[in-house]
Amino acid sequence: MPSSAKGVSRAPLFIGVILIAGGLLLLGWLGWAILHSAGDGEAPYQYKKVAEGGVEKFPDLGLEAYGGMTIRKYELLAEEVQKEPLVEFYTGSKEDHAPVLLEWKNNLIEPVLTVSGNIKDLTKLARGIAEHVPPEAVVLGWWDTSRQLELLAGANTLFDENLAQPLLIPDPWASQRKAIETFEHEFWQVTDSSEAKARQERLAEALLADEVAGASILRELAGGREAYVVVHWADAYKLGAMAPERFGIGYNDFPGSKRTHALIPHVKEWMEENGYEAYLVQHQEEDTVRAYFLTDSAHKDTLIAKMLPFTTSNPTELEKLKLVAQYGGYWVYSLPPANDAG
C-alpha cells in the first residue's frame, strides 16, 4: 500500500484542493518551507529561457506539422528551494502574439502554479480538431486549452489571450501572492480583459452545473454556432481551486509497479477505505499512477464529472452532449443546438 494509505497526509497547498500525496516532497522544498518565512516583494522564483527556435529545433515535441511558430523552453528556478528546476515548460507563439503554454512538466509531486496535459495528447487533439471540426464551428474549452487549439489548429474559440488563472500557489509562497500575480501577468502578457474573465467564469459555471443547466450555458456561449466541447482532467483540478465549495477534488499517488493495471486494485481499496466514491486514474511515471477523487459524492453530478471518466460516470451516456473523440486525457463532445438536443 502507498504510504498515504497509512495516514500520511498534508494540509492543502491550495485553497479548496485537498492533497493526500503518496511519497514525500523533495526534501529541499520541505526544508526551505520550514526554515524560511516568505515575505512580499519579488516573486520567489524566476523563469530562465534555455532554448529557442523553430519547431525543427524541438523534434521531441512532435510539432513538425505546425511550422511558423517560435518555440521556447524555460525552466522555473527557485534556488532557495533546490538547484534543479522545479518546472520545465514550453511556449509557442507566432509573430508578436503573447506566448501560449504548450506543456508544463512539474518536477515536484505537488502542482506549482498550474497543471496541464502532455504535448503528445495535445498534438493529437489539435489534428483531430483540424480534420473533423468545421471551420465555422466554435470549440469550447478552458482558456489555456482554447489558446493551444487556436495556435495549433486555427480553431474558433472564446479566448485569444492569456488569463493566468487559477494560480496554484504553494503554501510557502502564499504571502507573496501579489508579487507572483504581477510576475505571471507580465510574463504571459495578461491584458486583464473583463470580457474574457466573464466568459471563463461562465464556462466554469457550465461545468459546475448539472448536465441540463450546463449544456444550456454552453449553448449560450456558443452563440447559436455549431459547437464542440473539450475537457481534460486538469480542468477538474483547476475548478477545485476556483470553487472549492462546489467541487472538492484531491489526489493520491500509488507507486510500486510498472504495470498500471496492477495498481488498480490498490487504488480501489484505498478509495473504499477512505469513503471516496468517484475517482479517475491517470498514469504519472513509469511506476506510478495518480488517482483524482471527489471529496463530496454530490459533486459527481456536475457536468465536468460526467464528462470525464470518473468511476461514477459514463461519458457515452450523456443526453445533452455526444462524445465524439478521446485523445489521451482530452475528451471531445459535440453540442447539438437546443432544438435538436431533446
N, C-alpha and C positions, 0 to 999 in steps of 0.2 A: 504493500500500500504506500502511496506517496506520503511524505512527511506531514503534509497538511491534514491528512486524514486522522492524524494522531492529536490534532488540536492546535497545530502551529498556525497562527493567523496574525494578521496585522491590521491596524486601523486603516480606514480608507485613505488612499493618497489623493483621491479626487472626490469632490463633494458629490454624494449620492451614488458613487460607483463603489460597490463593495468588492474588495480584493481579498481572496484567500489563495495565496500562491504557493504551489509546491516548490520546495527548494528555497534557497536564500538569494537575496540580492547580492550583487558584487560587494565584497567586503569594503572596498574603497568608498562606495556610496553610503553604506551604513555608518562607517566610521566617521566620515565627513559630516553626515547628518547629526550624529551625536555630539561631535566636538565643536561644530560651528553653528552660530546663530546668524541666519541670513538677515540682512537688513535691506533697506530700499536703496535706490541709486541705479547703477547699471545692471543690466541683465547678468546673471551668474554664469553665462556661457557665451560662446561665440560660434559663428559658422565660418569654417575655413574651406575655401574652394581648392580642391585638389586636382581637378581635371576639367577641361572644356573643349568642345569641338562638335563636329557634325555627328550624325548617327553612326557613321562608319568607324568612329573612334571608340565606340562602346558596343562591340559586337555581342557581348554577353546579355545586353538588354533586349535583343531581338527586335530592334526598331528599324531594320533595313528598309521596310516598306514605307517609312514615314520620313522621307527626306525633307530638306528645307528647314529643319529645326536646329537650334543650338542646344546641346545637352551640356549640363554642368553637374559635376559631382561635388558634394560638400560633406564635411564632417562636422558634427556638433561636438565641440570640445568644452570641457569644464575641468581644467587641470587640478582644481582643488578636490575634485571627486576621484579622478583617475587620469592617467596619461593617455590611455587609448580613447578613441572617440566613443561617446555614448550612443550616437546615432550616425549612420551613413545614409545620405539621401541624394536623389537625382531630381533635377528640374529640367523642363523643356520649355522653349519659347521660340516664337517667330518674330522677326523684325524687332521692334521696340516694345512688344507687349510684355505685360507682367509675367513673371515665371509661373509655370504650372508644376505642381508636385507630381512626379511620376511614380516614385517609390520611396518609402520611409522604412529603413531597416534598423530597428531598435536592437541595440546590443545589451540591454538590460532586460530583466524579467518583466519589470513593471513599465507600462507605457510612459513615454515622455513626450509631452506637447500634443501628439496626435497618434493615430493608428491608421493604417492603410492596407489595401490589398497588395498582392505581389504583381510585379510588372508582366509576368508571363500570362496571368489571368487577364490583366488589363488589355494587353495587345490582342488576345483572342476576342475579348468583348468588343473592342474597337473594330476589328474586322467584321464581326457579326453585325454590328450596328451599321457599318458602311454598306454591307452587302444586302441586308434584309430589311432595313428600316427605310421607308420612303423619304426622300429629301425634304418634303414639306411637313413631315410628322415632327412632333416635339418629343424629346427624351426628358423624362422627369427623374431626377436623382439628386442625391446630396450635392451641395455646391461644388465640392472638390472633384467628385466623380464626373459631374457635368462638365467642368472645365477640361478635364482629361479627354472626355469624348469629343468636345468641340475641337480641341487641338489635334487629336489623332484621327478622328473620323469625320470632322466637319459637321457634327450633329447640331441640330437646333436644340438649345437648352434654355433654361431660365436664368443661367448665371454666366456672365462673361468677365467676372472679376473675382479676386480673392476676398474671402470673408474672414479667414483665420479664426474660426470658431467651431466648436468649443476648443479652448486651450486646456489640455490636460496637464496641469502644473503639479509636480510632486510636492509633498508637504515641506521638505527643506527649502523650497523656493517660494512658498506661499506668500511671505511678506514682501516679495519682490514682484508681485503680480503686475503692478503698473509698469515697471521697467521692462518686464517681459513682453507685455502687450505692445508697448512702444517699439521695442526691438522687432517683434514679429510683424507689426504693421509696416514698418519701414522696409524690412527685407522683402516681404511679399507684395509690397506696393498696394496695400489695402486702401481703398478710397472711402470707406465708411458710408456706402450708399444705403440710405434708409429704405429705398425700394427693394434692393437686393436682400437686405436683412428681413424685411417683411415677407418676402417670398420664401426665404429659408424657414422662417418661423411658421409660415402657413404649411409648408411641406412637412415640417416636423409635426404639426398638428394633425395632418392627414395620417401620418404613420403611427401616431399615438392613439388615434380614434379607432372605433370598431370598423369592420370591413365596409359596411354600408356608408357610414358617415365619411370614412377615409376616402373611399372611391369618389364620393361626391366632391370632396375638396380637391382631389387630384384632377377631376374633370374641369373644375373651376380654374385651376392653374393652367390647364391645357388650353383654355380659351376657345373651345369648340374644335380644336385641331385633333387629328389622329394622334394618339399618344402611346408611348411605351414607358414603362416604369422600371428603373434599375435599382436594386437594393443589394447591400453587402453586409456581412456580419459586423463590419466596422461601424456601419451606420447605427446599428443597435447599441453598440457600446457608447457612441457619442450621444445618442438620445438619453442614455442613462446618466451621462454627465450633465446634460442640459435640463432634464426634467426628472430628477430622482424620485419625486413623489408620485410620478405617474408611470415610471418604467425603471424598476430596480434591476440591475444586472451586475453580476460578478463573474469571476473565473477561477478555475483551479487547474494547475498543471499536473499531468500524470506521466512522469518519466519511467523508463525501465525496459522498453522493448523496441526493437527496430521494426517490428510488425505492428502497425497501428491498430489493426483489428484485435490484437492480443490484449490491448489495454482497455477495450470497450467494457468488458465485464467489471473491471475495477472502477471505471467511470460510473457505471450504473449503480454499483454497490455504494460508492461514496455519495452519490446523489440521493439514494434512498435513505441512507443513514442520516443525512442532513436535512431531509424533508424537501428537496427541490424536485419539482415535477417536470418543469420544462427546461431543456438544455440542448445545446448543439455542440458538436465536436469538430475541432479544426486541428489539422496537422501543424505542429510547430517546428520542431527539429527532427532529425533522423530518428531519434528515440524518445520523442516527447509529443503528447497531444495536449491540447488545451480545451477544456470544456467551459463554455459560457452558459451560465444558468440564470434564470429569472428568480428573483428573491421573493416575489409575490405571485402566487398561482393565478391571480386575477389578471396579471399583465399578459398572460398567454393569449388573451382575446384581442389584443391590439393588432392593428393591421400589419405592423412590422414583424411581429412574432409569427403571424400566419403566413407571411411571405417568405420567411427564412425557414430552414429545415430543423426547427426545434422539435423535440420528441413529441410535443403535443399538437403539432401542426401537420397539415398535408397540403403543400402548395398546389398540387394538381386539382384540389377540390374547392378552390376559391370560386365564389359565384360571381363576383363583380370584376375580377381581373382574370386573365388567362395566361398561364405560364407558357412561354414560347421558347425559352432557351435558358441554359445554365452554363456559365464559364467559370469553373473553379468556385470561388466564393461569391461570384456575381450571379444574381437571379434576375431574369428579364421577363416582364409581363406586358401584354397588350391591355389597353384600357378602352373597352368599347364605349361609343357615345352613349349618353343617357338613354336614348330611345331604343338602343339595342342591348342594353345591359340586363334587362329582365327585372 
